[in-house]
Amino acid sequence: MLRYHVAVPQKRLEDVDYSDPARVVFVTIRAHPGTSPFRDERVARAVVREPDMMRTRHRVSLYAYCLMPDHLHLLLRMGDSGRPLGTVIGAMKSFTTRQYWSLGYRGVLWQERFHDHVVRRYEAVQTIGAYILANPERKGLVERAHEWPWSGTPDPL
């Protein structure tokens, strides 16, 4: 079966500098459609290590993260590295895919694109962080959000 790659236009806001360290961004990255690879604790462990590496390698401030069975939420602020958001997320997806393969899996781990929401001034970063951290409780995966092993708040707001 032949597969064709169709160029999908970016949906990034044209007037927003995604490398600006003053901007806080809420990012959602979905696993490949129809999969829940992060139910495997080994894969989940490998993936949650990577956002911490983003902090040191790309100087990203990571205010909250939560890895769900089929997606990852990040609340972050770009560092002063000058790298755009897409480059940092792409590097994270590439690295975690190689980790996934090293565990014996094959194929695609992540969807090609990701969703981002630039946090506006009127929106409370704390509210979005709380929303991210409460996701496992809302989905019935744990009784209390703090019980979920694949979430955290590495950097203070």
C-alpha positions in Angstrom: 0.0 0.0 0.0 1.4 3.4 -1.0 1.4 6.2 1.6 1.5 9.7 0.5 2.8 12.5 2.7 0.6 15.5 2.5 2.0 18.8 3.7 -0.3 20.1 6.4 -0.1 23.8 7.0 1.1 24.9 10.5 -1.5 26.3 12.8 0.9 28.4 14.8 -0.1 32.0 15.4 1.7 34.1 12.9 2.2 37.1 15.2 3.6 35.1 18.1 7.3 34.5 18.8 7.3 30.9 20.1 10.9 31.2 21.3 10.1 34.3 23.5 11.1 33.4 27.1 8.3 35.7 28.3 5.5 33.5 26.9 4.0 30.6 28.8 2.6 27.9 26.6 0.2 25.0 27.3 1.2 22.1 25.0 -0.7 18.8 24.3 1.1 16.1 22.4 -0.9 13.0 21.5 0.3 9.5 21.0 -0.1 7.9 17.6 -3.9 7.6 16.9 -5.5 4.5 18.4 -2.6 3.8 20.8 -2.1 4.1 24.5 1.6 3.4 24.8 2.1 5.2 28.1 0.2 2.4 29.9 3.5 0.5 29.8 5.4 1.8 32.9 8.7 1.5 31.1 7.6 3.8 28.3 6.0 6.2 30.7 9.2 6.4 32.8 11.3 7.1 29.7 8.9 9.8 28.5 8.6 11.7 31.8 12.4 11.9 32.1 12.5 13.8 28.8 10.7 17.0 30.0 13.3 17.3 32.8 16.0 17.0 30.2 14.3 19.8 28.2 14.8 22.0 31.2 18.6 21.6 31.2 19.2 21.1 27.4 16.9 23.8 26.1 16.7 25.9 29.3 12.9 25.5 29.4 10.9 26.3 32.6 8.5 23.5 33.1 5.7 24.5 35.5 3.5 21.4 35.1 3.4 18.2 33.2 1.1 15.1 33.1 1.6 12.0 31.0 -1.7 10.3 30.4 -2.1 6.8 28.7 -2.4 8.4 25.3 -1.1 12.0 25.5 1.2 14.4 27.3 0.4 17.9 28.7 3.1 20.4 29.3 2.9 23.9 30.8 6.2 25.6 29.9 8.1 28.8 29.2 10.8 28.8 26.6 14.3 29.5 27.8 16.8 31.9 26.5 18.2 29.4 24.0 16.4 31.1 21.2 15.0 27.7 20.0 11.4 27.8 18.8 8.8 25.7 20.5 8.5 23.3 17.5 12.2 22.6 17.6 12.2 21.7 21.3 9.0 19.6 21.1 10.4 17.9 17.9 13.6 17.0 19.8 11.7 15.6 22.7 9.5 13.5 20.4 12.5 12.2 18.5 14.4 11.3 21.7 11.4 9.6 23.3 10.7 7.6 20.2 14.2 6.2 20.2 13.7 5.3 23.9 10.4 3.6 22.9 12.2 1.6 20.2 15.0 0.6 22.6 12.3 -1.0 24.7 11.4 -3.3 21.8 8.5 -1.4 20.3 8.4 -0.5 16.6 6.5 2.1 14.7 5.3 5.6 15.4 5.0 6.8 19.0 3.6 10.3 18.6 1.2 12.1 16.3 3.1 14.3 13.8 1.7 17.6 15.2 1.0 19.0 18.6 -1.5 21.5 20.0 -0.3 24.6 21.7 -2.1 27.4 23.5 -0.3 30.6 24.3 -1.4 31.6 27.8 -2.9 35.1 27.8 -2.3 37.6 30.5 -5.9 37.2 31.8 -5.5 33.5 32.2 -4.1 32.2 35.5 -1.1 30.0 34.9 -1.9 28.3 38.2 -5.4 27.4 37.0 -4.0 25.8 33.8 -1.4 24.0 35.9 -4.1 22.7 38.3 -6.1 21.6 35.3 -3.1 19.6 33.9 -2.4 17.9 37.2 -6.1 17.0 37.8 -6.4 15.2 34.5 -5.8 11.7 35.9 -8.4 12.2 38.6 -11.0 13.6 36.1 -10.4 10.6 33.9 -10.9 8.2 36.8 -7.4 6.8 36.8 -6.7 7.7 40.4 -8.8 8.8 43.4 -6.6 11.9 44.0 -4.5 13.7 41.5 -1.4 13.6 43.7 -1.4 9.7 43.4 -0.6 9.8 39.7 3.1 8.9 39.2 3.5 10.6 35.8 2.9 14.2 36.7 4.7 17.0 38.5 5.6 20.7 38.9 9.4 20.9 38.5 9.7 24.7 38.4 8.1 27.2 40.7 5.7 29.7 39.1 
